[in-house]
Amino acid sequence: MSNVAAIKAFIIEEFLPDVAAASLQVDYDLLAGGVIDSLGLLKLIAWVEDRFSVPIGDEDLDPDNFRSVSAIDRFVDTARVGPAVGA
């Protein structure tokens, strides 16, 4: 299930208040583009944990998991499924 709309809404509300949701491309690099800095990344991670009820451990703190709306959406879907059996 896609969470793109909720993720976009949060990013726009918190980091891009003057941008329309339709203008934010799902693959736009939020980190390289300067939209989210290190403090913003912590805020985003806390929101993802709370909003989607997914625990985020140290092994999940790879910036690539939070680099774009689509990356965050994939991370949430993967985290909800849990680790693969035998992993």
LUMLO-736304 format. One record per residue (C-alpha): chain; x, y, z. Coordinates in steps of 0.1 Angstrom, whole numbers, plus 5000, padded with zeros to 4 digits. Last residue first. Example, Ala and Ser with C-alpha at 12.3 -4.5 7.8 and 13.67 -1.06 7.14 Angstrom:
# residues 2
unit  c1  c2  c3
A  5137  4989  5071
A  5123  4955  5078
END
This chain:
# residues 87
unit  c1  c2  c3
A  5178  4867  5073
A  5163  4832  5076
A  5127  4844  5072
A  5128  4879  5057
A  5128  4908  5081
A  5095  4926  5087
A  5065  4933  5064
A  5059  4967  5080
A  5095  4976  5077
A  5095  4968  5039
A  5064  4989  5032
A  5078  5018  5053
A  5112  5016  5036
A  5096  5016  5001
A  5075  5047  5010
A  5106  5064  5024
A  5125  5057  4992
A  5096  5069  4971
A  5094  5102  4990
A  5131  5106  4986
A  5164  5102  5005
A  5150  5085  5036
A  5160  5049  5032
A  5192  5061  5014
A  5202  5079  5046
A  5209  5045  5062
A  5194  5046  5097
A  5177  5012  5093
A  5206  4993  5110
A  5203  5015  5140
A  5167  5005  5145
A  5135  5021  5132
A  5104  5006  5148
A  5073  5010  5125
A  5041  5024  5138
A  5034  5043  5105
A  5029  5078  5119
A  5051  5074  5149
A  5081  5057  5134
A  5079  5078  5102
A  5076  5110  5123
A  5107  5102  5144
A  5126  5094  5112
A  5115  5127  5096
A  5125  5147  5127
A  5159  5130  5127
A  5163  5138  5090
A  5154  5174  5096
A  5182  5176  5121
A  5207  5162  5096
A  5194  5184  5067
A  5163  5179  5047
A  5154  5201  5017
A  5191  5206  5008
A  5186  5191  4973
A  5212  5163  4981
A  5190  5153  5011
A  5156  5155  4995
A  5166  5137  4963
A  5135  5141  4941
A  5121  5106  4933
A  5085  5113  4944
A  5084  5147  4926
A  5073  5176  4947
A  5054  5200  4924
A  5020  5182  4928
A  5022  5187  4966
A  5025  5224  4961
A  5056  5242  4974
A  5056  5272  4998
A  5056  5251  5030
A  5086  5231  5020
A  5102  5215  5051
A  5075  5207  5077
A  5042  5209  5058
A  5057  5199  5025
A  5075  5169  5040
A  5045  5158  5060
A  5021  5161  5030
A  5045  5142  5007
A  5047  5114  5032
A  5010  5112  5036
A  5004  5112  4999
A  5031  5087  4992
A  5019  5061  5016
A  5014  5034  4990
A  5000  5000  5000
END
